Amino acid sequence: MPFMPTTQPDRSENRPLALVTGASSGIGAAFARAYAQRGNDVVLVARRVDRLNHLADELARTHGVDAITVPADLSEADAPDAILQNITARGRKVDILVNNAGFGVPQDFARVTWERHRDFLMVSVVNACALTRAVLPAMIARRRGAVINVSSITAFSPGAAGHTLYPAAKSFALKFSLSLDAEVRAQGVRVTAVCPGFTRTEFHEASGTAATMEQAPRRFWTSAEDVVQAAIAGNESGKVVVIPGWHNKLAVALMKYLPDGIATPIIRAGAARYRVED
Ligand SMILES: NC(=O)c1ccc[n+]([C@@H]2O[C@H](COP(=O)([O-])OP(=O)(O)OC[C@H]3O[C@@H](n4cnc5c(N)ncnc54)[C@H](OP(=O)(O)O)[C@@H]3O)[C@@H](O)[C@H]2O)c1
């Protein structure tokens, strides 16, 4: 991917810099707002440039921070290099990385093209690791920094038909965070996996499951803002795994502690409602 031009003037500041992937909507936009509100400059990464520019204008105007838009398609292997080049060319370093970009593939594995699965893995797994690998050495050298990986309560699921790679990718985000924390906590870098359940964003619209998701009881839903507040508070207080909301904590406890023979059929029956045939 070529070096992408950005829309904001280059103004190096001393404020910490938070890079948020998937900042054009939902949980990512809420992370960007929350970090800007806390006085951080922000780098907004996603594909939809108009959305990013709109949010950047809002954040600069409302909070007086630098909001840098870096349009990028994270399914492409060279996206992380291009993003980091852009930031380095401004003389900036990433202090906070939020690996949030993601999407759902609700169909059964064999019904989906390999290209779609590969894009999913590039966005959710490979490029989240690539960005982390790119920013971590400077965080370690400065003995400060934060990495938040957006996982899901499905990281604890026993697996179900449809969304085949999703729990695997979210388990990866969880285990990656746990191992990384073990490596870098003593060097001043805080790592957190946030594991939301149903969250009101554009996620289900994007995957074509919005109509079925409307059937999920209202009490099971969380707002993107609540997910983000829990994630940032947890990260700042040194929590490695954050599960926002009592209902999600309960769901995770059931998945972890119920015997497999009981939990698996319940999860699979529930998941079948949100599976898409074609
Ligand atoms: N909503 C939920 O119920 C829920 C629950 C648990 C976990 N999560 C996780 O939360 C994260 C954020 O999702 P969301 O709920 O906020 O959904 P969303 O509103 O659909 O946002 C997804 C974001 O990911 C970006 N994205 C998707 N493909 C991309 C690509 N190829 N390159 C760059 N950016 C890409 C999208 O931006 P562009 O389309 O502009 O590129 C968008 O900003 C995801 O990792 C998701 O798995 C969501």
The ligand as a Gaussian input file, in Angstrom:
#p B3LYP/6-31G(d) Opt

LIG

0 1
 N      -20.054000      -5.127000      18.388000
 C      -19.916000      -6.224000      19.108000
 O      -20.928000      -6.828000      19.543000
 C      -18.537000      -6.721000      19.458000
 C      -18.422000      -7.662000      20.500000
 C      -17.161000      -8.137000      20.841000
 C      -16.039000      -7.681000      20.176000
 N      -16.177000      -6.783000      19.150000
 C      -14.966000      -6.350000      18.455000
 O      -14.869000      -4.940000      18.530000
 C      -14.043000      -4.480000      17.462000
 C      -14.674000      -3.252000      16.829000
 O      -15.894000      -3.626000      16.237000
 P      -17.210000      -2.736000      16.361000
 O      -18.183000      -3.509000      17.135000
 O      -16.879000      -1.360000      16.782000
 O      -17.707000      -2.794000      14.835000
 P      -17.815000      -1.651000      13.701000
 O      -18.633000      -0.520000      14.189000
 O      -18.258000      -2.375000      12.476000
 O      -16.311000      -1.154000      13.535000
 C      -15.337000      -1.960000      12.902000
 C      -14.150000      -1.092000      12.563000
 O      -13.134000      -1.916000      11.959000
 C      -12.689000      -1.271000      10.779000
 N      -12.215000      -2.220000       9.789000
 C      -12.861000      -3.311000       9.299000
 N      -12.136000      -3.866000       8.309000
 C      -11.009000      -3.106000       8.169000
 C       -9.897000      -3.147000       7.306000
 N       -9.774000      -4.084000       6.344000
 N       -8.923000      -2.224000       7.437000
 C       -9.041000      -1.244000       8.379000
 N      -10.077000      -1.148000       9.225000
 C      -11.059000      -2.070000       9.116000
 C      -13.901000      -0.506000      10.276000
 O      -13.489000       0.614000       9.484000
 P      -13.638000       0.756000       7.884000
 O      -14.825000      -0.073000       7.459000
 O      -13.800000       2.227000       7.693000
 O      -12.333000       0.243000       7.360000
 C      -14.500000       0.009000      11.579000
 O      -13.886000       1.206000      11.972000
 C      -13.865000      -5.662000      16.521000
 O      -12.587000      -6.223000      16.716000
 C      -14.941000      -6.648000      16.965000
 O      -14.589000      -7.974000      16.691000
 C      -17.407000      -6.294000      18.792000

